[in-house]
Amino acid sequence: MNREQIKEKLIYLIRNAVSDWYTGPVTEETTMQDMACDSLDAIELQVIIEKAFNISPDDRVWDSTNNIGEWIDLVYSLTKNQ
């Protein structure tokens, strides 16, 4: 998958996962705080993404990201050679 395809899929997954409490835009600049996600919500999103893309980055890698764009870059970097 190229980066744009990953972006579309990841944003789709996030929108579905947070739709009960967040209806605003989800862009590369969106943060967990923007979507009113607590730490448990963030972990649940990460698990959804890991399963969808068949990846398993270390928790410290997830913790070092600040927004959806960085999640996209992370997924892309872990899947570009698959």
C-alpha positions in Angstrom: 0.0 0.0 0.0 1.2 3.5 -0.7 1.0 6.3 1.9 -2.3 7.7 0.5 -4.0 4.3 0.7 -2.8 3.9 4.2 -4.1 7.3 5.1 -7.5 6.6 3.7 -7.9 3.3 5.5 -6.5 4.5 8.8 -8.7 7.6 8.9 -11.7 5.4 8.0 -10.9 3.1 10.9 -10.5 5.9 13.3 -13.7 7.7 12.2 -15.6 4.4 12.8 -14.0 3.8 16.2 -14.7 7.3 17.6 -18.0 8.0 16.0 -19.9 7.6 19.2 -18.3 10.7 20.8 -16.5 12.6 18.0 -18.0 13.8 14.8 -15.4 16.4 13.8 -12.8 16.2 11.1 -10.1 13.6 11.2 -7.0 14.9 9.3 -3.3 14.3 9.6 -3.1 17.1 12.1 -5.8 15.7 14.4 -4.6 14.6 17.8 -6.0 12.3 20.4 -6.9 15.3 22.5 -8.8 16.8 19.5 -11.0 13.7 19.4 -11.4 13.7 23.2 -9.7 10.3 23.5 -8.3 9.2 26.8 -5.4 6.8 27.1 -7.6 3.7 26.9 -9.3 5.1 23.7 -5.8 5.6 22.2 -4.8 2.1 23.0 -8.0 0.7 21.5 -7.3 2.7 18.3 -3.8 1.4 18.2 -5.0 -2.2 18.5 -7.5 -1.7 15.7 -4.8 -0.2 13.5 -2.3 -3.0 14.4 -4.8 -5.7 13.4 -5.9 -3.9 10.2 -2.4 -3.5 9.0 -0.8 -6.6 10.6 1.8 -4.6 12.4 3.0 -4.6 16.0 5.2 -1.6 16.9 6.5 -1.2 20.4 4.3 0.8 22.7 7.1 3.4 23.1 6.8 4.0 19.3 3.1 4.7 19.6 3.8 7.0 22.6 6.2 9.1 20.6 3.6 10.0 18.1 1.6 13.3 18.3 -1.1 13.1 15.6 -2.8 11.0 13.0 -0.2 12.0 10.4 2.5 10.5 12.5 0.4 7.3 12.8 0.1 7.2 9.0 3.9 7.6 8.7 4.5 4.9 11.3 2.2 2.4 9.5 3.7 3.3 6.2 7.2 2.7 7.4 6.3 -0.7 8.9 4.3 -1.9 5.8 6.2 -0.5 2.8 8.3 -3.7 2.5 5.4 -6.1 2.9 
